[in-house]
Each structure stands twice: as C-alpha cells, then as structure tokens.
Amino acid sequence: MENRQKAGVIVFAGAFQFIIGMLLAELLYPGYSVSANYISDLGATCRDTCVIYQPSATIFNISVIFLGIFILAGTYFIWQEFQNKFMSVLLVLTGAGAIGVGVFPETAGKLHFIVSAIAFLFGALSAIYSCKLVKMPYSYFSVLLGIMSLTAFVLMGFETYLGLGAGGMERMIAYPVLLWGLSFGSYFMSPE
C-alpha cells in the first residue's frame, strides 16, 4: 500500500470512528439537544457547575482522542507522500487540538476552549489548503467545506446562531470538517 493510501485509510477511520462515537454519546446522554448542547458537553457539561454523564463522557473523550491520534498518524503518511510542510503543520495542529479536547474536557475551563478552537480552526484551514494536494472537482469541495466551517466559526464567535442554537452552530463548524475528513480519506484510499 502506498503512503497516500495509508494516509487515506487512517484519516477515514479516524473521522468515521469519531462520528460513530459522537452519535453514541449523544444517544446515551439524558436529554441531550443538538441545538442547545455543545458537542463537548458530551465529555462534561459545565455551566455554573459541571455534570458528567457516563458512559457518554468516556465514549466521547476516548473517541475524540483517537480522532486526534489518527489525524497525527495520517499526517505522517501525508508528509511521506507530499513533503508539504504547511499541510503537515495544519494537520498536526488539528490532531493536537482534537486530542486536547478529550484530555481537557469542559472541566478544564479556558484550556478546553483553546484546544477546541485550535481543532476547529485548523481543521477548516486543512480542508481549504488540501486543494493543493487533490484534483478537481474534489479540490473545489474541499475549499467549500473549509469555508463553510470557517464561516460558522466566525458566526459562533459573535454568538450569531441563525436559529440553530449554540449547539447547532457548533455543528456547522464540525460537520463540514468531519465530512471533509471522510472524503479526503476516501480520495486517498483509491489508487491514483
């Protein structure tokens, strides 16, 4: 298997297992609302006090840590294939941010906010920059997914939720990048 195919398998598997883990955690979290609750509430819900629901928290935190590990592992093979420093740095920051989300849940306060922002921002930038590594028409979709995520990131920063609620807007940041991860992995899994 070529380096690009190894990268594809790893990135796809990371995104896939996280999506399944997130959905399972949502199902097991009492009264969870995709509109009202943040994604990270699945790991620990902290407002005035902190509440942790099990097994939801364990599933979510482990799954997001694995997402980060898979991104880092995939980055190694992307580097081996393309020798693209900028893309590698973007992906390393994305993976490190994802690991940070699981290691530092909402109970960690501002540290959680920082690692979440790193994962979201650099995930979106990775999607946009990946157009340098892939061919048309997929390159256009990569840019589009990244721009969608960045736009939602900015709107979320201004607390502009467009009727989706805070949790819904956060998903407009995360879902395009996760969809990009699945499609980016699929793209590289197939032989050239």
C-alpha positions as a printed Julia matrix, in Angstrom:
192×3 Matrix{Float64}:
   0.0    0.0    0.0
   1.32   3.45  -0.92
   1.76   6.26   1.63
  -1.23   8.14   0.22
  -3.44   5.06   0.64
  -2.2    4.54   4.2
  -2.99   8.18   4.95
  -6.44   7.76   3.42
  -7.29   4.68   5.46
  -6.11   6.29   8.69
  -7.83   9.66   8.19
 -11.07   7.99   7.08
 -11.01   5.61  10.06
 -10.38   8.47  12.48
 -13.26  10.58  11.2
 -15.59   7.58  10.96
 -14.94   6.29  14.48
 -15.4    9.81  15.91
 -18.73  10.32  14.14
 -19.98   6.98  15.49
 -18.6    7.76  18.97
 -20.23  11.19  19.0
 -23.59   9.76  17.92
 -23.43   7.03  20.58
 -22.51   9.59  23.24
 -25.46  11.77  22.17
 -27.85   8.82  22.41
 -26.61   7.9   25.9
 -26.67  11.46  27.28
 -30.0   12.12  29.09
 -31.98  14.9   27.38
 -29.17  15.87  25.02
 -30.12  18.52  22.44
 -28.05  19.07  19.29
 -29.38  22.62  19.26
 -28.89  23.59  22.91
 -25.88  21.47  23.9
 -22.33  21.94  22.7
 -20.57  18.9   21.24
 -18.09  18.97  24.12
 -20.95  18.73  26.62
 -20.79  15.04  25.78
 -17.45  14.87  27.63
 -18.5   17.11  30.54
 -21.22  19.76  30.75
 -20.01  22.84  32.62
 -22.05  25.98  33.1
 -22.38  27.12  36.75
 -21.42  23.61  37.85
 -20.13  20.58  35.98
 -22.12  17.43  35.24
 -20.62  14.29  33.72
 -22.9   11.59  32.32
 -21.46   8.11  31.87
 -20.86   6.25  29.64
 -21.39   9.23  27.32
 -18.36  11.14  28.63
 -15.96   8.22  28.35
 -17.13   7.34  24.84
 -16.84  10.93  23.63
 -13.49  11.71  25.24
 -11.83   8.49  24.05
 -13.28   8.88  20.56
 -12.05  12.47  20.15
  -8.6   11.5   21.47
  -8.5    8.69  18.88
  -9.57  11.18  16.21
  -6.54  13.29  17.05
  -4.21  10.28  17.12
  -5.49   9.1   13.74
  -5.01  12.59  12.28
  -1.43  12.68  13.55
  -0.72   9.19  12.18
  -2.28  10.1    8.83
  -0.18  13.25   8.74
   2.98  11.17   8.87
   2.0    9.38   5.65
   0.79  12.59   4.01
   4.21  14.06   4.77
   5.91  10.98   3.33
   3.86  11.27   0.15
   3.83  15.03  -0.49
   6.59  16.61   1.65
   4.21  19.56   2.14
   5.23  21.35   5.35
   2.27  23.71   5.54
  -0.34  20.97   5.17
   1.51  18.84   7.7
   1.58  21.69  10.23
  -2.15  22.36   9.74
  -2.97  18.69  10.29
  -0.66  18.34  13.31
  -2.38  21.33  14.94
  -5.8   19.86  14.12
  -4.84  16.48  15.59
  -3.27  18.04  18.68
  -6.39  20.15  19.19
  -8.64  17.09  18.95
  -6.52  15.19  21.47
  -6.69  18.24  23.72
 -10.5   18.26  23.59
 -10.58  14.74  25.02
  -7.78  15.21  27.53
  -9.1   18.59  28.72
 -12.93  18.39  28.74
 -15.07  21.37  29.74
 -13.99  20.84  33.36
 -10.61  22.31  32.29
 -12.24  25.69  31.61
 -10.36  28.04  29.27
  -7.88  25.35  28.28
 -10.76  23.36  26.77
 -11.92  26.43  24.87
  -8.41  26.95  23.47
  -7.91  23.36  22.27
 -11.42  23.28  20.78
 -10.74  26.49  18.87
  -7.42  25.04  17.63
  -9.13  21.86  16.4
 -11.95  23.77  14.68
  -9.83  26.5   13.11
  -7.01  24.31  11.83
  -9.41  21.59  10.7
 -11.17  24.13   8.48
  -7.86  25.51   7.21
  -6.68  21.96   6.47
  -9.76  21.37   4.34
  -9.14  24.58   2.4
  -5.41  24.03   1.89
  -5.88  20.39   0.89
  -6.96  21.69  -2.53
  -3.2   21.79  -3.24
  -3.0   18.0   -2.83
  -6.13  16.85  -4.65
  -7.52  17.22  -8.16
 -10.64  18.94  -9.44
 -13.54  18.74  -8.87
 -12.84  17.42  -5.35
 -10.5   20.35  -4.66
 -13.47  22.73  -5.0
 -15.49  20.75  -2.48
 -12.58  20.74  -0.02
 -12.39  24.53  -0.19
 -16.17  24.86   0.11
 -16.31  22.63   3.2
 -13.47  24.57   4.82
 -15.1   27.92   4.09
 -18.42  26.68   5.47
 -16.68  25.64   8.67
 -14.73  28.92   8.98
 -17.88  30.96   8.38
 -19.69  29.09  11.15
 -16.61  29.52  13.38
 -16.79  33.31  12.95
 -20.57  33.38  13.46
 -20.17  31.3   16.62
 -17.54  33.76  17.86
 -20.08  36.56  17.51
 -22.79  34.4   19.13
 -24.83  34.59  15.92
 -26.6   31.24  15.77
 -29.1   31.87  12.93
 -31.84  29.99  14.78
 -29.72  26.85  15.14
 -28.81  27.38  18.78
 -25.24  27.31  20.05
 -25.02  23.53  19.6
 -26.41  23.69  16.08
 -23.96  26.39  15.02
 -21.07  24.46  16.56
 -22.1   21.51  14.42
 -21.91  23.74  11.34
 -18.24  24.16  12.28
 -17.58  20.48  12.97
 -19.7   18.62  10.41
 -18.13  20.09   7.25
 -14.64  19.24   8.55
 -15.71  15.72   9.52
 -17.29  15.27   6.08
 -14.06  16.54   4.57
 -12.08  14.03   6.67
 -14.21  11.16   5.37
 -13.99  12.31   1.77
 -10.28  13.22   1.97
  -9.56   9.78   3.37
 -11.68   8.13   0.67
  -9.95  10.16  -2.04
  -6.52   8.93  -0.98
  -7.58   5.34  -0.37
  -8.21   4.77  -4.05
  -5.2    4.17  -6.29
  -4.15   7.16  -8.42
